[in-house]
Amino acid sequence: SSGNFIYQECLNQLQLPRHRHHQVYAVKTIQGKPLGRGKVRHSSPYITLQVGLFHKEEIKFLVLEESTVSIILGCPWLRLHRPELRWDPCDVICWSQMCYTQCLTKLPHPQSVKALVASSHVESPEPAFTPEIPVEYTAFQDVFSKQAATHLPPHRPWDCAIDLLPGAQLPKGRVYPLSIPVRQAMEEYIAEALNQGFIRPSTSLAASSCFFVGKKDGVLRSCIDYRQLNSQILQQPYPLPRSPLLSKSFVEPRSLRSWTCG
């Protein structure tokens, strides 16, 4: 493609206006036939385009009235960013030096209308069906809600504190190569955790290793190794009450005679 295009329906879904372009462009297919109505008269405002997890930019599109895809990144985009691509599977292996200094860093907030167009959106939805729950447990059905799990409970006076040992050496993670399936699983995990608010971008020097374990259904499950960090945490050995004392506090002695041990 000789230009960067966005489908009008996609622009409507983003609730963004379109601006009449000062010039009318004739749009043709590779066979030389008019594409859709054959004319492009409008352009989009600046949109934050995100490719992958870290590559962001502000970009304008020409608006197509009819299209089979939402966004077309054409030769102007390829010439600007010069990505190194792997076509099977379709993936970006490396970005240009310009991208490392401009697109892969934190972007300033533009003064124009802003919307986020991501290359992928990962979110674990609620199940499409509602399992049958016994009546006595219906009051607790929100305990396993994935939507409710994205919010922290309110702070309370008995919140637990995580205190480090004096002179603790925080763990430092290592960078190591990943296979293509594991890297895809890692990107999906990071995108989902960022979207849910479980993690956030950080410049901390401390890091824990992350690896993936295959489940029975073939899905890779993320595991974070916190053992080194846990060894640097101050343990609070609170005294626990003895079981016989707890039993006496809520059970009469005579009722204990009817208990049997299997």
FENJO-V131951 format. One record per residue. N is the residue number from 1. SS is DSSP state (a for helix, b for strand, c for the rest). PHI is phi in whole degrees, 0 to 359 (NA if undefined). NEAR is the number of other ideal C-beta (glycine too) atoms within 8 Angstrom. Layout:
n | ss | phi | near
N | SS | PHI | NEAR
N | SS | PHI | NEAR
This chain:
n | ss | phi | near
1 | c | NA | 8
2 | c | 269 | 5
3 | c | 207 | 10
4 | c | 256 | 14
5 | b | 235 | 14
6 | b | 227 | 15
7 | b | 284 | 12
8 | a | 303 | 11
9 | a | 296 | 7
10 | a | 296 | 11
11 | a | 296 | 12
12 | a | 294 | 7
13 | a | 295 | 6
14 | c | 280 | 9
15 | c | 57 | 5
16 | c | 246 | 10
17 | c | 281 | 5
18 | b | 238 | 10
19 | b | 244 | 8
20 | b | 291 | 6
21 | b | 280 | 11
22 | b | 288 | 3
23 | b | 227 | 4
24 | b | 263 | 7
25 | b | 254 | 9
26 | b | 270 | 8
27 | b | 245 | 10
28 | b | 231 | 9
29 | c | 282 | 7
30 | c | 293 | 3
31 | c | 275 | 5
32 | c | 88 | 5
33 | c | 269 | 6
34 | b | 299 | 9
35 | b | 270 | 9
36 | b | 64 | 9
37 | b | 279 | 6
38 | b | 82 | 8
39 | b | 228 | 8
40 | b | 238 | 12
41 | b | 243 | 6
42 | b | 231 | 10
43 | b | 230 | 9
44 | b | 271 | 14
45 | c | 287 | 9
46 | c | 293 | 11
47 | b | 236 | 16
48 | b | 281 | 13
49 | b | 261 | 10
50 | b | 245 | 11
51 | b | 246 | 6
52 | c | 76 | 8
53 | c | 261 | 7
54 | c | 236 | 5
55 | b | 271 | 12
56 | b | 231 | 9
57 | b | 201 | 10
58 | b | 259 | 9
59 | b | 217 | 9
60 | c | 255 | 9
61 | c | 238 | 11
62 | b | 275 | 14
63 | b | 266 | 14
64 | b | 263 | 14
65 | c | 289 | 7
66 | c | 227 | 6
67 | c | 196 | 11
68 | c | 265 | 2
69 | c | 230 | 6
70 | c | 281 | 7
71 | b | 223 | 12
72 | b | 238 | 11
73 | c | 262 | 7
74 | c | 261 | 11
75 | a | 300 | 8
76 | a | 302 | 9
77 | a | 291 | 10
78 | a | 294 | 10
79 | a | 292 | 7
80 | a | 287 | 7
81 | a | 263 | 12
82 | c | 47 | 9
83 | c | 286 | 11
84 | b | 267 | 8
85 | b | 250 | 8
86 | b | 248 | 9
87 | b | 280 | 5
88 | c | 223 | 4
89 | c | 282 | 6
90 | b | 293 | 6
91 | b | 203 | 7
92 | b | 268 | 11
93 | b | 276 | 7
94 | b | 207 | 5
95 | c | 256 | 12
96 | c | 286 | 8
97 | a | 297 | 5
98 | a | 299 | 10
99 | a | 294 | 12
100 | a | 292 | 9
101 | a | 261 | 7
102 | a | 238 | 8
103 | c | 271 | 11
104 | c | 264 | 10
105 | c | 244 | 6
106 | c | 293 | 3
107 | c | 274 | 9
108 | c | 290 | 4
109 | c | 284 | 5
110 | c | 287 | 9
111 | c | 276 | 3
112 | c | 275 | 7
113 | c | 297 | 7
114 | c | 232 | 9
115 | c | 216 | 9
116 | b | 258 | 7
117 | b | 243 | 10
118 | b | 260 | 6
119 | c | 288 | 5
120 | c | 207 | 6
121 | c | 229 | 6
122 | c | 248 | 8
123 | c | 205 | 7
124 | c | 278 | 5
125 | c | 283 | 6
126 | c | 292 | 6
127 | c | 300 | 6
128 | c | 291 | 4
129 | c | 251 | 4
130 | c | 258 | 4
131 | c | 294 | 5
132 | c | 286 | 4
133 | c | 248 | 7
134 | c | 302 | 6
135 | a | 302 | 5
136 | a | 290 | 4
137 | a | 248 | 8
138 | a | 296 | 8
139 | a | 291 | 4
140 | a | 245 | 6
141 | a | 291 | 9
142 | a | 282 | 6
143 | a | 297 | 5
144 | a | 258 | 5
145 | c | 284 | 9
146 | c | 291 | 9
147 | c | 292 | 6
148 | a | 291 | 7
149 | a | 287 | 7
150 | a | 277 | 8
151 | c | 242 | 6
152 | c | 283 | 3
153 | c | 291 | 4
154 | c | 294 | 4
155 | c | 294 | 3
156 | c | 228 | 6
157 | c | 299 | 3
158 | c | 260 | 4
159 | c | 301 | 6
160 | c | 278 | 4
161 | c | 257 | 4
162 | c | 252 | 5
163 | c | 255 | 6
164 | b | 272 | 9
165 | c | 293 | 8
166 | c | 301 | 4
167 | c | 70 | 4
168 | c | 296 | 7
169 | c | 261 | 5
170 | c | 291 | 9
171 | c | 292 | 10
172 | c | 241 | 7
173 | c | 284 | 7
174 | c | 243 | 5
175 | c | 265 | 3
176 | c | 220 | 4
177 | c | 291 | 3
178 | c | 237 | 7
179 | c | 289 | 6
180 | a | 299 | 8
181 | a | 298 | 7
182 | a | 291 | 10
183 | a | 295 | 9
184 | a | 296 | 8
185 | a | 296 | 11
186 | a | 295 | 12
187 | a | 296 | 10
188 | a | 295 | 10
189 | a | 296 | 9
190 | a | 295 | 10
191 | a | 297 | 12
192 | a | 292 | 11
193 | a | 294 | 9
194 | a | 294 | 10
195 | a | 295 | 9
196 | a | 276 | 9
197 | c | 85 | 8
198 | c | 287 | 6
199 | c | 228 | 6
200 | c | 211 | 5
201 | c | 301 | 3
202 | c | 215 | 4
203 | c | 248 | 3
204 | c | 296 | 5
205 | c | 281 | 5
206 | c | 274 | 8
207 | c | 203 | 8
208 | c | 240 | 11
209 | c | 291 | 8
210 | b | 233 | 9
211 | b | 222 | 7
212 | b | 235 | 11
213 | b | 241 | 7
214 | b | 286 | 7
215 | c | 273 | 8
216 | c | 298 | 3
217 | c | 275 | 4
218 | c | 91 | 5
219 | c | 285 | 6
220 | b | 275 | 10
221 | b | 256 | 8
222 | b | 283 | 10
223 | b | 225 | 8
224 | b | 250 | 7
225 | c | 274 | 9
226 | c | 260 | 7
227 | a | 297 | 6
228 | a | 293 | 9
229 | a | 292 | 11
230 | a | 297 | 7
231 | c | 290 | 6
232 | c | 259 | 11
233 | b | 264 | 10
234 | c | 289 | 6
235 | c | 277 | 4
236 | c | 251 | 4
237 | c | 280 | 4
238 | c | 290 | 4
239 | c | 290 | 4
240 | c | 259 | 4
241 | c | 294 | 6
242 | c | 287 | 6
243 | a | 300 | 6
244 | a | 299 | 6
245 | a | 292 | 8
246 | a | 294 | 9
247 | a | 295 | 9
248 | a | 291 | 8
249 | a | 284 | 6
250 | a | 228 | 5
251 | c | 230 | 8
252 | c | 289 | 5
253 | a | 301 | 6
254 | a | 292 | 5
255 | a | 283 | 8
256 | a | 292 | 9
257 | a | 293 | 5
258 | a | 274 | 5
259 | c | 283 | 6
260 | c | 235 | 4
261 | c | 251 | 3
262 | c | 268 | 2
